[in-house]
Amino acid sequence: MEATTKQIGDVPCWRFRLQRADGGHHMHTEPKAALDYRAAEYGLDPTDVDTLLEVLLHEPHLAMTEETETRPARLAGSGPTLWTAENTEAARAAHLARVRSSPVRIVVKGTAALDPVRRGHRPDQARIRATREAVDTNRWLHQYGGFPVQPNFEEGPRA
């Protein structure tokens, strides 16, 4: 395994080179901000780089549903998704269970090759806060179809 930096346009990225069981290599590139996004989406500790890397590196190997013309592919498996979960805790528990059941196992904890990511990760609290708000808003919209109607106090009381 190897972790290096790569710039794609204006986006700083982490590039992971993983060895497959057959001896070949698999390249996986993620924006550096993806660590913040997963922390925000699933309520993970933004300084727990090992857990964030576990999620990011296993996600491409998780089972997906079949994509059709009317329905895009999405994560398969038991438990709610980020949008269908009742709350962040339920989404986190289900997603971490999917990661643990990934058919591909990538050792993260204690792997020296990932030290550049551990040393280079600087959580962006403003991005994390904004992403959490966006996730909560989108979860609400997905589940309920809109926001509750706010009272119009200018009209006065109704009889």
ZITABEL-V42964 format. One record per pair of residues at least 24 apart in sequence whose C-alpha atoms are under 10 Angstrom apart, sorted by the first residue. I is the first residue (numbers start at 1). GAP is how many residues later the second one is. Records with the same first field share a line. If there is no record, write none. Layout:
BEGIN
I->GAP + GAP
END
This chain:
BEGIN
1->24 + 25 + 26 + 105 + 106 + 107 + 110 + 111 + 112 + 113
2->25 + 109 + 110 + 111 + 112 + 113 + 114
3->24 + 25 + 26 + 109 + 110 + 111 + 112 + 113 + 114
4->25 + 109 + 110 + 111 + 112 + 113
5->24 + 25 + 26 + 27 + 111 + 112 + 115
6->24 + 25 + 26
7->24 + 25
14->102 + 103 + 106
15->102
16->41 + 97 + 98
17->96
18->39 + 88
19->87
20->84 + 86
21->83
28->28 + 29 + 32
29->27 + 28
30->26 + 27
32->85 + 88 + 89 + 90 + 91
33->88 + 89 + 90 + 91 + 94 + 95
35->82 + 86 + 87 + 88 + 89 + 93
36->85 + 86 + 87 + 88 + 89 + 90 + 91 + 92 + 93 + 95 + 96
37->86 + 87 + 90 + 91 + 92 + 93 + 94 + 95 + 98
38->54 + 90 + 93 + 94
39->53 + 84 + 89 + 90 + 92 + 93
40->48 + 85 + 87 + 88 + 89 + 90 + 91 + 92 + 93 + 94 + 95 + 96
41->41 + 42 + 47 + 50 + 51 + 87 + 88 + 90 + 91 + 92 + 93 + 94 + 95
42->40 + 45 + 46 + 47 + 48 + 49 + 50 + 51 + 52 + 53 + 54 + 90 + 93
43->44 + 45 + 46 + 48 + 49 + 85 + 89
44->44 + 45 + 48
45->78
46->75 + 76 + 77 + 78 + 79 + 82
47->71 + 74 + 75 + 76
48->70 + 73
49->59 + 60 + 65 + 66 + 68 + 69 + 70 + 72 + 73 + 74
50->57 + 58 + 59 + 60 + 61 + 64 + 65 + 67 + 68
51->45 + 57 + 58
52->56
53->53 + 54 + 55 + 56 + 61 + 64 + 65
54->42 + 45 + 46 + 51 + 52 + 53 + 54 + 55
55->40 + 41 + 43 + 44 + 45
56->43
57->42 + 47 + 48 + 49 + 50 + 51
58->40 + 41 + 42 + 43 + 44 + 45 + 46 + 47 + 48
59->36 + 39 + 40 + 43 + 45
60->39 + 42 + 44
61->38 + 40 + 41 + 42 + 43 + 44
62->33 + 36 + 37 + 38 + 39 + 40 + 41 + 42
63->35 + 36 + 38 + 39 + 40
77->24
81->58
82->53 + 54 + 56 + 57
83->52 + 53 + 54 + 55 + 56 + 57 + 58 + 59 + 60
84->54 + 55 + 56 + 58 + 59
85->54 + 55 + 58
86->53 + 54 + 57
87->49 + 52 + 53
88->44 + 47 + 48 + 51
END
